[in-house]
Amino acid sequence: MAEVAVRFDILPAQVSTWCSIFEREGITALNPQSKGRSPKVNHPKKTAAAARTSK
């Protein structure tokens, strides 16, 4: 693990964490995960045509 950490310029603890996750949950667990809360309301954007007809 130390060689991998040096080669990719990351901490050995990060490599160890990734190995543990891989062994427990498989390769799909290493995919990036979205972080934070998703928006509560999705407001559709007004198009130029819709803005002209609403006036």
C-alpha positions as CSV (number, residue, x, y, z in Angstrom):
1,M,0.0,0.0,0.0
2,A,2.9,2.4,0.7
3,E,4.2,2.1,-2.9
4,V,0.7,2.9,-4.2
5,A,0.5,5.9,-1.9
6,V,3.9,7.2,-3.0
7,R,3.2,6.6,-6.7
8,F,-0.1,8.6,-6.6
9,D,1.1,11.1,-4.0
10,I,-1.7,10.3,-1.5
11,L,-1.6,9.3,2.1
12,P,-1.2,5.5,2.9
13,A,-4.3,5.7,5.2
14,Q,-6.4,6.7,2.2
15,V,-5.2,3.6,0.2
16,S,-6.0,1.5,3.3
17,T,-9.5,3.0,3.5
18,W,-10.2,2.3,-0.1
19,C,-9.0,-1.3,0.2
20,S,-11.2,-1.9,3.2
21,I,-14.2,-0.4,1.4
22,F,-13.5,-2.6,-1.6
23,E,-13.2,-5.8,0.5
24,R,-16.5,-5.1,2.4
25,E,-18.7,-3.7,-0.4
26,G,-17.0,-4.3,-3.8
27,I,-16.0,-2.1,-6.7
28,T,-19.3,-0.2,-6.9
29,A,-18.7,1.2,-3.4
30,L,-15.6,3.1,-4.7
31,N,-17.7,5.1,-7.2
32,P,-18.0,8.8,-6.4
33,Q,-21.0,9.6,-4.1
34,S,-22.9,12.8,-4.2
35,K,-22.6,14.9,-1.1
36,G,-24.9,17.3,0.6
37,R,-28.6,17.8,0.6
38,S,-30.5,17.6,-2.6
39,P,-32.6,20.7,-3.4
40,K,-36.2,20.7,-2.1
41,V,-37.7,22.6,-5.0
42,N,-36.8,22.4,-8.7
43,H,-37.9,25.6,-10.4
44,P,-38.1,25.2,-14.1
45,K,-36.2,27.9,-16.1
46,K,-38.3,30.3,-18.1
47,T,-37.6,30.3,-21.8
48,A,-37.5,33.5,-23.8
49,A,-40.7,32.4,-25.7
50,A,-42.6,31.8,-22.5
51,A,-41.5,35.1,-21.0
52,R,-42.8,37.0,-24.1
53,T,-46.2,35.3,-24.0
54,S,-46.8,35.9,-20.3
55,K,-46.5,39.7,-20.6
